[in-house]
Amino acid sequence: MIFDIEMIKEVYAKFPERVNAARELTGKPLTLAEKILYAHLWEGSPDSPYTRGKSYVNFAPDRVAMQDATAQMALLQFMQSGRKTAAVPSTVHCDHLIQAQVGAEKDLANAKEKSSEVFDFLQSVSNKYGIGFWEPGAGIIHQVVLENYAFPGGMMIGTDSHTVNAGGLGMVAIGVGGADAVDVMAGMPWELKFPKLIGVKLTGKLSGWTASKDVILKVAGILTVKGGTGAIVEYFGPGAESLSCTGKGTICNMGAEIGATTSTFGYDAKMGEYLRGTGRAEVADAADQIAEHLSGDAEVYANPEQYFDQVIEIDLSTLEPHINGPYTPDRATPLSEFAKAVKENGWPEKLEVGLIGSCTNSSYEDLTRSASIAQQAIDKKLKVKSEFTVTPGSEQVRFTAERDGLLDRFDAMGGVVLANACGPCIGQWARHTDDPDRKNSIITSFNRNFAKRNDGNPNTHSFVASPELVTALAIAGDLTFNPMTDTLVNESGEEVRLEEPLGIEMPPAGYAVENNGYHEPASDGSNVEVVVAQGSERLQLLDPFQPWDGKNIEGMKLIIKAKGKCTTDHISMAGPWLRFRGHLDNISNNTLTGAINYFNGEAGLVKNQLTGEYGSVPDVQRAYKAEGIPTIVVGDHNYGEGSSREHAAMQPRHLGMRIVLVKSFARIHETNLKKQGMLGLTFANEADYDKFQEDDTIDTLDLNEFQEGKPIHLKLKHADGSEDTITCEHTYNDSQIAWFRAGSALNKIKAENKA
């Protein structure tokens, strides 16, 4: 079954004309990213070119994808939009609410029992509004999208930051908050600041222990977690063409960890092979017809410095395997230097767990390369020293891998195959440990490794590498082991060496699956009842946020001055809190509990200015809300990096926080704040961060004159009677100011639909 083939053909029918018009408009050759962006403008051809990093542009994405944790809030909002069906092809994928504990079968059954009301709600609301539904166990959203929906030259948005995975099939695929998805499903334009462009030229060819994962691990080390912010990363060159389609997906997937808007590759033979191999020959044929438009112009790739804002070049032939971490995905160390780094930094050398899979590395090729190492452990009589888990990306991948004997190899080496779900990658892991606070090391083929991300233990040193390297280190049980140079002692006392991994890009017998887990929505959902359990602690219908009264905000208290890294995990933790993703009031009890308070170095413990006592952020904030007192959050650089979860914006709004003032924002989080009617500001002078004191009361001085491009000033009234006035900048345009006035973007949509 090919999904949405007529839509794809329609996109392709318009594509050449729109690309040619954009080339004429700009007066220059175009990158692939520019072609896709200009081909998806909401209002056709503009009068003048857009300015990268400055122009706000309305786009018309081709489709929307939502995972179950974020889909709850997105669809609760969509139900208020007044629409009878989603305006574009949309899907829901149940992959986040399955906890890894003992193994696939039992874990899946347990999740279906514990989260039945959420799954019932998602299936019923999808059925009613014409949205495709992928049941629990069907697979991880990004792998399922790559296998079924992604197509070269398309544009999609998804309520998960790793939506960017679809760039492996030549899309511009962007992670967003649920409110953005609601816009598109409600038939409204989707707004994005026209991205800057980073070009990565790949030459040479991968070999030996080096994998596609090492490309993005290297790039992360170069650009850091914020180096890609506001930019699309476009990979090109002969090295890019040599990579498998799923390998390209791996690279794009982890592009979320450098803050990039998205990453993409031009259409090539490898993509065509993957489309045909996954039953989409008709899509490949259609793409072949306009192939020249589905890649950057030759002049661009010949002289990239003239057309990209930044260019990086990597020779795949000399690229070394990397291991990134701990605690941040951009701390990149070549394998040859890693053992030394482990010893110098005092990282625990004993490796307790190796985990492969996740949305980043769970393809058939990944499993074959890892299975080749597992087979060596069996053949060479090596006892695996670490726990080892495998997470297939989809039921199609799992079924095919089982048919081809790959899963048997992992089982024989002592591995545990988990459900086709996110699991440990997002903290859905009931880890087997006798001390949940012990200092320890794990290594994964996942994408993020923030503190407490995987198992809730701040002392877990989590490292990221390719699946095959993870497998080798799990066999050794030692972080300092280098399979390229070191030997291991087997059960017979012999020294043996692991040979280079061997992989197969596509299953020789083709992909197979008995039940892919997909449910087609009703052709007419008017009589379908949306299931929300009475008195549920997990689902709560939404009440609209109140509009702005047009006045300055006065008498604000400082709820927290966050110190250092403050990701969306710090603002709204996942793990056990995922169960409340559909209940705004309940999940708000985790708000900013992971943020470090500047004044005491404690996580989530802040001073209540009404009592002088210290309490959790949610408790203190609710006390302020009960008294009608607004509050402000102050933060550091790249505030809100990580997941796209809009809960990190909705929860503060729900609790009565009005302003978030930081040194800089991560892109998705800043947009989410705007969508929910919050005021997201940045310091004009970063040193003003230091002027905030614990007992401050804060007023806005000119918010009543809120307009595009005009700074906003705050007065800080300190407990000793002194005052400071600081200047704050913002990036709101006229339409975003309209969201703020209305109380939220959704309020604005509802008003327009009624009109």
C-alpha positions in Angstrom: 0.0 0.0 0.0 1.3 3.4 -1.0 0.0 6.2 1.2 -1.1 9.5 -0.3 0.3 8.8 -3.8 -2.1 11.4 -5.3 -0.9 14.1 -2.9 2.7 13.2 -3.8 2.0 13.4 -7.5 0.3 16.8 -7.0 3.4 18.1 -5.2 5.7 16.8 -8.0 3.4 18.3 -10.7 4.0 21.8 -9.3 7.6 21.3 -8.2 9.6 22.2 -11.4 7.6 25.3 -12.1 8.0 26.6 -8.5 11.7 25.8 -8.4 12.2 27.6 -11.7 10.3 30.6 -10.4 12.4 30.7 -7.3 15.6 30.5 -9.3 14.4 33.4 -11.4 13.3 35.4 -8.3 16.6 34.9 -6.4 18.7 35.2 -9.5 21.0 32.4 -8.5 21.3 28.6 -8.4 19.5 27.0 -5.5 20.3 24.5 -2.8 17.9 21.6 -2.2 16.6 23.2 1.0 15.7 26.4 -0.9 14.0 24.4 -3.6 11.8 22.6 -1.1 11.0 25.7 0.9 10.1 27.8 -2.1 8.0 24.9 -3.6 6.0 24.9 -0.4 5.1 28.5 0.1 1.6 29.1 1.3 0.9 31.9 -1.2 2.9 30.8 -4.2 5.6 33.0 -5.6 6.7 36.1 -3.5 7.6 39.5 -4.9 11.1 39.4 -3.6 13.5 36.8 -2.2 13.4 35.9 1.5 16.3 36.8 3.8 17.8 33.9 5.6 17.6 34.2 9.4 15.2 37.2 9.2 12.2 36.7 7.0 9.1 35.1 8.6 7.5 32.9 5.9 4.2 31.0 5.7 4.5 27.5 4.4 2.1 24.7 3.4 3.5 21.4 4.7 2.4 18.2 2.9 1.7 16.2 6.1 1.8 16.0 9.9 3.0 13.2 12.1 2.5 12.9 15.9 3.7 10.5 18.5 1.4 9.4 21.3 2.9 11.5 24.1 2.6 14.8 22.2 -0.4 13.8 20.1 -2.6 13.9 23.2 -2.2 17.6 23.7 -2.1 18.4 20.0 -5.4 16.6 19.4 -7.0 18.0 22.5 -6.2 21.4 21.0 -7.3 20.4 17.5 -10.7 19.4 18.9 -11.3 23.0 19.6 -10.4 24.2 16.1 -13.9 23.7 14.6 -12.6 21.4 11.8 -14.3 18.1 10.9 -11.2 16.5 9.4 -7.5 17.2 9.3 -6.7 19.4 6.3 -3.6 17.5 5.4 -2.6 13.8 5.7 -1.8 13.2 9.3 -0.9 10.2 11.5 -0.6 9.2 15.2 2.1 6.7 16.3 2.0 5.0 19.7 5.7 4.6 20.6 6.4 6.6 23.7 4.2 5.0 26.4 5.8 1.6 26.4 8.2 1.0 29.2 11.2 -1.3 28.7 11.4 -3.7 31.5 11.7 -7.4 30.7 11.2 -7.9 26.9 9.0 -7.0 24.0 5.9 -9.2 24.5 5.4 -8.6 28.2 6.3 -4.9 28.0 3.9 -4.3 25.2 1.0 -6.1 27.0 1.8 -4.1 30.2 1.7 -0.8 28.3 -1.6 -1.6 26.6 -3.1 -2.3 30.0 -1.7 0.7 31.8 -2.3 3.2 29.1 -5.5 1.8 27.5 -7.5 5.0 28.1 -4.8 7.1 26.3 -4.6 4.6 23.4 -8.4 4.4 23.2 -8.6 8.2 23.1 -6.0 8.5 20.4 -7.5 5.8 18.3 -11.0 7.3 18.6 -10.0 10.9 17.9 -7.9 9.8 15.0 -10.8 7.8 13.6 -13.2 10.8 13.9 -10.9 13.3 12.3 -9.5 11.3 9.4 -6.1 10.7 10.9 -4.1 7.4 10.4 -3.4 5.5 13.6 -0.5 3.2 14.3 -1.1 1.1 17.3 1.3 0.3 20.1 4.0 -2.0 18.9 3.8 -0.9 15.3 7.1 1.0 15.6 8.9 4.2 16.4 7.3 7.1 14.6 10.4 8.2 12.6 11.2 4.7 11.3 7.6 4.2 10.4 7.5 7.5 8.6 10.7 6.7 6.7 9.2 3.4 5.6 5.8 4.6 4.6 5.3 8.3 4.2 8.6 10.2 3.6 9.2 11.2 -0.1 11.9 13.2 -1.8 11.2 17.0 -2.0 8.3 16.9 0.4 7.8 19.0 3.5 6.4 17.7 6.7 6.1 18.7 10.4 6.0 16.4 13.3 5.4 16.8 17.0 8.7 15.3 17.9 12.2 16.9 17.5 13.5 13.9 15.6 11.0 14.3 12.8 14.1 15.4 11.0 14.8 11.7 10.4 12.8 11.9 7.2 15.6 14.1 5.7 17.2 10.7 4.9 14.6 10.5 2.1 15.2 14.0 0.9 12.5 15.8 2.8 12.5 19.1 4.7 11.0 17.5 7.9 10.8 19.7 10.9 10.0 19.0 14.6 7.4 21.3 16.1 5.1 21.7 19.1 1.6 20.5 19.0 0.1 24.0 18.4 2.0 24.2 15.1 0.6 20.8 14.1 -2.9 22.1 15.0 -2.3 25.1 12.6 -1.5 22.8 9.7 -4.3 20.3 10.5 -6.7 23.1 10.8 -5.9 24.3 7.3 -3.8 27.3 8.3 -0.4 28.3 7.1 2.6 27.3 9.1 5.1 30.0 10.0 8.9 29.6 10.1 11.7 32.1 10.0 13.5 31.4 6.7 16.5 29.2 7.8 20.1 29.8 7.2 21.9 27.1 5.3 24.9 25.0 6.4 26.4 22.8 3.8 28.3 19.6 4.7 30.3 18.2 1.8 31.1 14.5 2.1 33.9 12.9 0.1 35.3 9.4 0.2 33.5 6.3 1.5 32.9 4.6 4.8 34.7 1.4 5.6 35.5 -0.8 8.5 34.2 0.2 11.9 33.2 3.7 10.8 29.4 4.1 10.3 26.9 6.8 9.2 26.4 7.6 12.9 30.0 8.8 13.1 29.3 11.5 10.5 26.8 13.2 12.8 28.9 12.5 15.9 31.7 14.4 14.2 29.4 17.2 13.0 28.0 17.6 16.5 31.5 18.0 17.8 32.1 20.7 15.3 28.9 22.7 15.6 28.0 22.0 19.2 24.4 21.7 20.5 23.5 25.2 19.3 25.7 25.6 16.2 22.9 24.6 13.9 20.2 26.7 15.4 18.1 28.5 12.8 19.7 26.6 10.0 19.0 23.7 7.7 22.0 21.4 7.2 22.3 20.1 3.7 24.6 17.1 3.0 26.1 16.7 -0.5 29.0 15.3 -2.4 30.1 11.8 -3.6 30.3 10.6 0.0 26.7 11.5 0.5 25.6 9.5 -2.5 27.5 6.4 -1.2 25.5 6.3 2.1 22.4 4.1 2.4 19.1 5.8 2.7 18.7 4.7 6.3 22.2 5.8 7.0 21.3 9.2 5.8 18.3 9.1 8.1 20.6 8.4 11.1 22.6 11.5 10.2 19.5 13.7 9.8 17.9 12.3 13.0 20.7 13.3 15.3 20.8 16.8 13.6 18.3 17.7 16.3 21.2 17.6 18.7 23.0 20.5 17.1 19.8 22.6 17.2 19.3 22.5 13.4 15.9 23.3 12.0 16.3 20.1 10.0 18.9 18.2 7.8 18.5 16.8 4.4 20.1 15.0 1.4 19.5 15.3 -2.3 17.6 12.5 -4.1 19.9 9.7 -5.4 20.0 6.1 -6.4 20.2 4.9 -2.7 16.9 6.6 -2.0 15.3 5.1 -5.1 16.4 1.7 -4.0 14.9 2.2 -0.5 11.6 3.4 -1.9 11.3 0.4 -4.2 12.5 -1.9 -1.4 9.7 -0.6 0.9 7.0 -1.1 -1.7 6.9 2.4 -3.1 8.1 2.0 -6.7 5.5 4.4 -7.9 6.9 7.1 -5.7 10.5 6.4 -7.0 9.3 6.5 -10.6 7.6 9.9 -9.9 10.7 11.2 -8.2 12.9 10.0 -11.1 10.9 12.1 -13.5 11.9 15.3 -11.7 15.2 14.2 -10.2 17.1 17.3 -11.3 14.9 19.4 -9.0 15.2 17.1 -6.0 18.8 18.0 -5.4 20.8 21.2 -5.2 21.9 22.8 -8.4 25.3 21.6 -9.7 26.7 25.1 -9.4 25.9 25.2 -5.7 27.8 22.0 -5.0 30.7 23.0 -7.2 31.2 26.3 -5.2 29.4 25.7 -1.9 31.0 28.6 -0.1 29.1 31.0 -2.4 25.7 29.6 -1.5 25.8 28.3 2.0 26.3 30.4 5.2 28.8 27.9 6.5 30.5 24.9 4.8 32.0 21.8 6.5 33.9 19.1 4.6 34.4 15.6 5.9 36.3 12.8 4.2 34.5 9.5 5.0 37.5 7.5 4.0 39.6 9.0 6.9 36.7 9.5 9.4 37.3 7.7 12.6 34.6 6.1 14.8 33.5 8.5 17.5 32.0 8.2 21.0 30.1 11.3 22.3 29.4 12.2 25.9 28.8 12.0 28.7 26.0 14.4 29.6 25.9 16.2 26.3 25.7 14.8 22.7 28.3 17.2 21.3 31.3 16.1 23.4 32.9 14.2 20.5 35.9 12.0 21.1 37.6 9.8 18.3 37.8 6.2 19.3 41.6 6.2 19.3 41.5 8.9 22.0 38.6 7.6 24.0 40.3 5.3 26.5 42.6 8.1 27.5 39.7 10.4 27.9 37.9 7.9 30.1 40.9 7.6 32.4 41.8 11.3 32.5 38.2 12.3 33.4 37.6 9.5 35.9 34.6 8.2 34.0 33.6 4.7 35.3 35.4 2.2 33.1 33.1 -0.7 33.7 30.4 -0.7 31.1 27.1 -1.8 32.7 24.7 -1.7 29.8 24.9 -1.4 26.0 21.7 -0.4 24.2 21.1 -0.4 20.4 18.2 0.7 18.4 15.9 3.8 18.9 14.7 6.1 16.1 18.3 7.0 15.3 19.7 3.5 14.6 17.2 0.8 14.2 17.2 0.0 10.5 17.8 -3.4 8.9 21.3 -2.3 8.0 22.1 -1.3 11.6 20.8 -4.7 12.9 22.9 -6.7 10.4 26.1 -4.8 11.3 25.5 -5.3 15.0 24.4 -8.9 14.5 27.7 -9.6 12.7 29.5 -8.6 15.9 27.2 -10.6 18.0 27.9 -13.7 15.8 31.6 -13.2 16.4 31.0 -13.3 20.2 29.2 -16.6 19.8 31.8 -18.1 17.4 34.8 -16.8 19.3 33.4 -18.0 22.7 33.3 -14.6 24.2 31.1 -14.1 27.3 29.3 -10.8 27.1 30.2 -8.7 30.1 27.5 -6.0 30.0 23.7 -6.1 29.8 22.6 -5.7 26.2 19.3 -4.6 24.7 18.0 -4.3 21.1 15.1 -2.0 20.1 13.9 -2.6 16.5 12.5 0.5 14.8 9.3 -0.9 13.4 7.3 -4.1 13.2 8.4 -4.4 9.6 12.1 -4.2 10.6 11.6 -6.6 13.6 9.6 -9.2 11.6 12.1 -9.1 8.7 15.1 -9.3 11.2 13.5 -12.3 13.0 12.8 -14.1 9.7 16.4 -13.6 8.7 17.8 -14.9 11.9 19.3 -11.6 13.2 17.3 -11.6 16.4 18.4 -15.1 17.2 22.0 -14.0 17.2 21.3 -11.2 19.7 19.4 -13.8 21.9 22.3 -16.2 21.7 24.8 -13.6 22.9 22.5 -12.8 25.9 20.7 -9.8 24.5 17.1 -8.8 25.2 14.9 -7.7 22.3 12.6 -4.9 23.5 9.3 -3.6 22.0 9.3 -1.6 18.8 9.2 1.7 20.8 11.3 4.5 22.2 11.9 2.9 25.6 15.2 3.7 27.2 16.0 6.4 24.7 13.4 8.7 26.3 13.6 7.4 29.9 11.0 4.7 29.5 13.3 2.1 31.1 12.8 0.1 34.3 16.5 -0.4 34.6 17.8 -3.5 36.5 20.0 -2.0 39.1 20.7 -2.6 42.8 21.6 1.1 43.3 19.7 3.6 41.2 22.1 6.4 42.3 25.4 4.6 41.6 28.0 6.3 39.5 28.1 4.1 36.4 28.5 4.1 32.6 26.2 3.0 29.8 26.6 3.3 26.0 23.8 3.6 23.5 23.1 4.1 19.8 20.5 6.7 20.7 20.7 10.5 20.2 20.5 12.3 23.5 22.5 11.7 26.7 21.5 14.5 29.1 21.8 13.8 32.8 19.0 11.5 34.0 17.8 11.1 30.4 17.8 7.3 30.2 17.3 6.0 33.7 16.7 9.0 36.0 20.1 8.6 37.7 22.2 11.8 37.6 25.3 9.7 38.1 24.8 7.6 34.9 27.5 8.5 32.4 25.7 7.9 29.1 27.7 7.8 25.9 26.6 7.7 22.3 28.1 5.6 19.4 27.2 3.5 16.4 25.2 0.3 17.1 28.2 -1.9 16.1 30.6 -0.1 18.4 28.0 -0.3 21.2 27.7 -4.0 20.6 31.5 -4.5 20.7 31.9 -2.5 23.9 29.0 -4.4 25.5 30.8 -7.6 24.8 34.0 -6.3 26.4 32.2 -4.7 29.3 34.9 -2.0 29.3 34.7 1.6 28.1 38.4 1.6 27.3 38.2 -1.2 24.9 39.0 -0.3 21.3 37.9 -3.1 18.9 40.1 -1.7 16.1 43.3 -2.4 18.1 42.6 -4.4 21.2 42.0 -8.1 21.9 39.7 -9.9 24.3 40.2 -13.1 26.3 37.5 -15.7 25.6 36.2 -18.5 27.8 39.0 -20.8 26.7 41.6 -18.3 27.8 42.6 -17.4 24.2 43.1 -13.8 23.0 40.8 -13.1 20.1 40.1 -10.0 18.0 36.7 -8.7 16.7 36.7 -8.4 13.0 35.2 -5.4 11.2 31.3 -5.4 11.1 29.5 -6.5 8.0 26.1 -5.2 7.0 23.4 -5.4 4.4 21.6 -2.3 3.4 18.4 -4.0 2.2 17.1 -7.5 3.2 18.0 -9.9 0.3 14.6 -11.5 0.5 12.8 -8.2 0.8 10.9 -6.7 3.7 8.0 -8.6 5.2 5.4 -8.1 7.9 2.2 -9.9 8.9 0.5 -7.0 10.8 2.1 -3.6 10.5 -0.3 -2.1 13.1 -2.0 0.5 10.9 -5.6 1.5 11.3 -7.3 3.4 8.5 -9.7 6.2 9.8 -13.4 6.2 9.1 -14.3 7.7 5.8 -17.0 9.7 7.7 -16.2 10.3 11.3 -19.2 12.5 12.1 -20.8 9.7 14.2 -17.5 8.6 15.9 -17.4 9.4 19.6 -14.1 10.5 21.1 -13.4 8.5 24.2 -12.3 10.4 27.2 -12.8 8.5 30.5 -14.9 10.3 33.1 -12.7 11.6 36.0 -9.5 10.5 34.2 -6.2 11.5 35.8 -4.5 11.1 32.4 -6.8 13.1 30.0 -8.3 16.5 30.6 -10.3 18.6 28.1 -8.7 22.0 27.7 -10.0 25.4 28.7 -8.7 28.3 26.5 -6.0 30.6 28.0 -7.2 34.1 28.8 -6.4 36.9 26.4 -4.0 39.6 27.3 -5.6 42.7 28.8 -3.4 45.1 26.8 -1.7 46.4 29.9 1.7 46.2 31.4 2.4 43.2 33.7 3.2 44.5 37.2 4.1 42.9 40.5 5.8 39.8 39.0 7.8 37.6 41.3 10.9 35.7 40.2 9.8 32.1 40.2 13.3 30.8 39.3 16.6 32.0 37.9 17.8 28.8 36.1 21.5 28.2 36.0 23.3 26.5 33.1 21.7 24.0 30.8 17.9 24.0 31.0 16.4 21.6 28.5 12.8 20.7 27.9 13.6 17.6 30.1 14.4 20.0 32.9 11.3 22.1 32.3 8.9 19.1 31.8 10.5 15.7 32.6 9.5 12.6 30.6 9.9 9.1 32.1 7.2 8.5 34.6 5.5 11.8 33.7 4.7 10.7 30.2 1.5 9.2 31.6 0.1 12.7 32.3 0.8 14.2 28.8 -2.9 14.4 28.2 -3.7 16.1 31.5 -2.3 19.6 31.7 -3.0 20.2 35.4 -1.5 17.0 36.6 1.7 17.2 34.4 2.2 20.7 35.5 3.3 19.3 38.9 6.7 18.6 37.3 7.3 22.1 35.9 10.9 23.2 36.1 11.6 20.6 38.8 14.8 19.7 37.0 16.1 23.3 36.6 19.0 24.4 38.8 18.1 27.4 41.0 21.0 29.9 40.6 20.6 31.0 44.3 21.0 27.7 46.0 22.3 25.2 43.4 19.3 23.0 44.1 17.1 21.4 41.4 13.6 22.9 41.4 13.7 24.2 44.9 12.8 27.9 45.1 11.9 30.6 47.6 8.3 31.5 48.1 8.4 35.3 48.6 5.0 35.2 50.4 6.2 33.0 53.2 10.0 33.1 53.0 10.0 29.3 52.8 11.4 27.1 50.1 9.4 24.6 48.1 9.1 23.0 44.7 8.6 25.3 41.7 5.0 23.9 41.1 4.0 24.3 44.7 5.4 27.9 45.0 3.9 28.8 41.6 0.5 27.5 42.6 0.7 29.7 45.7 1.4 32.7 43.6 -1.4 31.8 41.2 -3.9 31.5 44.0 -3.0 35.1 45.0 -3.2 36.4 41.4 0.5 37.1 41.3 2.2 36.7 37.9 5.8 35.4 37.7 8.8 35.5 35.4 11.4 32.7 34.6 15.0 33.8 34.0 17.3 31.4 32.1 20.7 30.9 30.5 21.8 30.1 27.0 20.0 27.7 24.6 17.0 27.6 27.0 14.6 24.8 26.0 17.0 22.7 23.9 16.0 19.1 23.3 12.6 17.6 22.8 9.9 19.5 20.9 7.4 18.9 23.8 5.0 21.9 24.0 4.2 21.0 27.6 7.3 22.9 28.5 5.5 26.0 27.3 1.9 25.1 28.2 2.7 24.1 31.8 4.3 27.5 32.8 1.4 29.2 31.0 -1.2 27.1 32.9 0.4 27.8 36.2 0.5 31.6 35.8 4.0 32.3 34.6 3.9 35.1 32.1 7.5 35.8 30.9 10.5 33.7 30.1 13.6 35.9 29.8 16.9 34.1 28.8 20.2 34.7 27.1 19.1 32.6 24.1 16.4 30.2 23.1 16.3 26.9 21.3 14.2 27.4 18.2 11.3 25.0 18.9 10.8 26.1 22.5 10.7 29.8 21.6 8.0 29.1 19.0 6.1 27.0 21.5 6.1 29.8 24.1 4.8 32.2 21.5 2.0 29.8 20.5 0.8 29.5 24.0 0.6 33.2 24.6 3.7 33.4 26.7 6.2 36.3 26.4 9.6 35.0 25.4 12.4 37.6 25.7 16.1 37.7 25.5 18.6 39.9 27.3 19.8 42.8 25.2 22.8 42.8 27.5 23.6 39.3 28.8 25.2 40.7 31.9 21.8 41.8 33.1 21.2 38.2 34.0 23.3 38.9 37.1 21.1 41.8 38.2 18.2 39.5 39.1 18.0 38.8 42.8 16.0 36.2 44.6 13.5 38.5 46.2 12.9 40.8 43.2 9.6 42.1 42.1 9.4 42.9 38.4 7.3 45.2 36.2 7.1 45.6 32.4 7.4 49.3 31.5 6.2 49.4 27.9 4.5 46.1 27.1 1.4 48.1 26.4 3.3 49.4 23.3 4.2 45.8 22.2 5.2 45.8 18.5 7.5 44.2 16.1 11.2 45.2 16.4 10.7 47.3 19.5 12.5 46.3 22.7 10.6 45.8 26.0 11.9 47.2 29.2 11.7 45.7 32.7 12.1 47.3 36.1 13.7 45.1 38.8 12.7 46.3 42.3 15.1 44.7 44.8 14.3 43.9 48.4 16.8 46.6 49.6 14.8 49.3 47.8 17.2 49.7 44.9 16.1 49.3 41.3 17.4 48.3 37.9 15.9 48.9 34.5 17.0 46.4 31.8 16.3 46.2 28.0 14.9 43.0 26.5 14.7 42.0 22.9 12.1 39.8 21.2 11.5 38.2 17.8 7.7 38.5 17.7 6.2 39.6 14.4 2.7 41.1 13.9 1.0 37.7 13.6 2.8 36.4 16.7 1.8 39.5 18.6 -1.7 38.8 17.6 -1.4 35.3 19.2 -0.2 37.0 22.4 -3.1 39.4 22.4 -5.6 36.6 21.8 -4.1 34.5 24.7 -2.7 31.8 22.3 -2.4 30.9 18.7 -5.3 28.5 19.1 -7.6 31.2 20.4 -6.8 33.2 17.2 -7.5 30.1 15.0 -10.9 29.5 16.7 -11.9 33.1 16.3 -11.0 33.0 12.6 -12.9 29.8 12.0 -16.0 31.2 13.7 -15.8 34.3 11.5 
